[in-house]
């Protein structure tokens, strides 16, 4: 069933968008790593099954969508995990760790929800905590051009939307120190988000537009 659903997703995306994927060489050869992405629009989640069709992946999904039978059904067949975004969800965290140990690939948007103003919001610390604690490799991936406003506007004109998926270089986070853990957790979260922000247009960078770490990364690219 998953194969059929993914096939349908890929067909639909090809009908509504022209997707260009770059940076495949930055993906680890085996599963068990994290793909951290920005979240601009409703196409972003299914885009994972388009860009990573050959990977055994799973995606955390906001718990509110579990109330809809069709989305529960899709979540079951697409390997999703429903997560409570507003409190520490230990059950979901344990499930993520279990799946990563099985070699699955976690695709997650640290912002927690799509950017309705088309700008990056401050990232939530959950993925940074788990990646640091478990030593997971992180691949930052930028999604460019998937804003709902643009996609819907093009659909009304029967045009396909050009969208880019850009995978940056993989990295790992150091273990947490014994002191200043909250400060370090924020630093690690910002590191993930700034690596994504460095690959997207300036007008989408939002909360991270003037972040010192982003400026360092942009200077390194220059």
C-alpha positions in Angstrom: 0.0 0.0 0.0 2.8 2.4 0.8 4.3 1.9 -2.7 0.9 2.9 -4.2 0.5 5.9 -2.0 4.0 7.2 -2.7 3.5 6.7 -6.4 0.3 8.8 -6.3 2.1 11.5 -4.3 4.9 11.6 -6.9 2.4 11.9 -9.7 0.5 14.7 -8.0 3.7 16.7 -7.2 4.8 16.3 -10.8 1.5 17.7 -12.0 1.6 20.8 -9.7 5.4 21.5 -9.5 8.7 21.3 -11.3 11.0 20.0 -8.6 14.8 20.4 -8.8 16.8 18.4 -6.2 20.5 19.1 -5.5 22.9 17.8 -2.9 22.2 14.1 -3.0 25.9 13.5 -2.5 25.6 14.9 1.0 23.2 12.2 2.1 24.8 9.3 4.2 24.9 6.0 2.3 22.8 4.3 5.0 19.7 5.3 7.0 19.6 6.3 10.6 20.2 10.0 10.0 18.1 13.1 10.4 16.9 15.4 7.6 16.0 18.8 9.1 14.0 21.1 6.8 12.3 24.5 6.7 8.5 24.4 6.4 6.9 26.9 4.0 3.7 25.2 2.8 1.4 22.2 2.6 3.5 20.5 -0.1 6.6 20.2 2.1 5.6 17.0 3.9 4.7 14.9 0.8 7.8 16.4 -0.9 9.9 14.1 1.3 8.4 11.1 -0.4 9.2 12.7 -3.8 12.8 13.6 -3.1 13.6 10.5 -1.0 11.6 7.8 -2.7 14.3 5.2 -2.1 14.7 5.8 1.6 12.9 4.2 4.5 11.8 7.4 6.1 9.3 8.6 8.8 7.9 12.1 9.6 6.5 13.5 12.9 3.1 15.0 12.3 1.1 17.3 14.6 -1.3 15.4 16.8 -4.3 17.5 15.6 -4.3 15.7 12.3 -4.8 12.4 14.0 -8.5 13.4 14.5 -9.1 12.9 10.8 -9.7 9.3 9.7 -8.1 9.8 6.3 -5.0 11.3 7.8 -4.7 8.6 10.4 -4.9 6.1 7.5 -2.3 7.9 5.5 -0.1 8.3 8.6 -0.2 4.6 9.2 0.8 3.7 5.7 3.4 6.4 5.3 5.2 5.6 8.6 4.2 8.9 10.4 4.4 9.6 14.1 1.7 11.8 15.6 3.4 14.2 18.1 2.1 16.5 20.8 3.9 19.8 19.9 3.1 21.6 23.1 4.6 19.4 25.7 7.4 16.8 26.0 6.1 13.8 24.2 8.2 11.0 25.7 6.2 8.2 23.9 6.9 9.9 20.5 10.6 10.4 21.4 11.0 6.7 22.3 9.4 5.7 19.0 11.8 8.0 17.1 14.8 6.5 18.8 13.5 3.0 18.1 13.0 3.7 14.4 16.4 5.4 14.1 18.1 2.4 15.6 16.3 0.3 12.9 18.0 2.4 10.3 15.0 4.6 9.3 15.5 8.2 8.3 13.8 11.0 10.3 12.5 13.9 8.3 11.6 16.8 10.6 10.8 20.5 10.5 12.2 22.0 13.7 9.8 25.0 13.4 7.0 22.6 14.2 4.5 24.2 11.8 4.5 25.8 8.4 5.5 29.5 8.0 2.2 31.2 7.3 4.1 34.5 6.9 6.6 32.8 4.6 9.4 33.4 7.0 11.4 31.0 9.3 10.2 30.8 12.9 12.4 30.0 15.8 13.2 26.3 15.8 12.0 24.0 18.7 14.7 22.2 20.5 13.4 18.6 20.3 15.5 17.4 17.4 18.6 19.1 18.6 18.2 17.4 22.0 17.8 13.9 20.5 20.5 14.4 17.8 23.0 15.5 20.4 22.1 12.8 23.0 22.1 10.0 20.4 24.9 11.2 18.2 22.7 11.3 15.1 24.0 12.7 11.8 22.0 15.7 10.6 21.5 16.8 6.9 20.1 20.3 6.6 17.7 20.6 3.6 16.3 23.8 2.3 12.9 23.9 0.5 12.6 26.9 -1.8 9.5 28.0 -3.6 6.8 26.0 -1.9 4.9 28.8 -0.2 1.1 28.2 -0.3 0.5 31.5 -1.8 2.7 30.8 -4.8 1.5 27.2 -5.3 -2.2 28.0 -5.1 -1.7 31.0 -7.3 0.0 28.9 -10.0 -2.7 26.2 -9.7 -5.4 28.8 -10.4 -3.5 29.6 -13.6 -2.8 26.0 -14.5 0.9 26.5 -14.0 3.4 24.3 -12.3 5.4 25.8 -9.5 9.3 25.6 -9.6 10.5 24.2 -6.3 14.0 23.5 -5.2 15.2 20.9 -2.6 18.8 21.6 -1.6 20.7 19.2 0.7 23.6 20.8 2.6 26.6 19.1 4.1 25.9 16.7 7.0 27.1 17.4 10.5 26.8 16.2 14.1 26.3 18.1 17.3 28.6 17.7 20.3 27.2 16.0 23.5 25.6 18.3 26.0 28.0 19.7 28.7 27.1 19.2 32.3 26.6 22.9 32.8 24.6 25.6 30.9 22.5 22.8 29.2 19.6 25.1 28.3 22.0 27.6 26.7 23.7 24.8 24.7 20.4 23.4 23.6 19.4 26.7 22.1 22.8 27.0 20.5 22.5 23.6 18.9 18.9 24.3 17.7 20.1 27.6 16.2 23.0 25.7 14.5 20.5 23.5 12.7 18.2 26.3 11.7 21.0 28.6 10.5 22.5 25.9 8.3 19.1 25.7 6.6 18.7 29.5 6.5 22.0 29.8 4.7 20.5 28.0 1.7 17.2 29.8 1.3 16.4 33.3 0.0 17.0 36.2 2.4 13.3 37.1 2.5 12.4 33.7 3.9 15.0 33.7 6.8 12.7 35.4 9.3 13.8 34.9 12.9 17.3 33.9 11.8 17.9 36.7 9.3 20.3 38.6 11.6 21.6 35.7 13.6 25.4 35.8 14.1 25.8 32.2 13.2 24.0 32.6 9.9 26.4 35.5 9.1 29.3 33.3 9.8 28.0 30.6 7.5 27.2 33.0 4.7 30.8 34.4 5.0 32.2 30.9 4.7 30.2 30.5 1.4 31.4 33.8 -0.1 
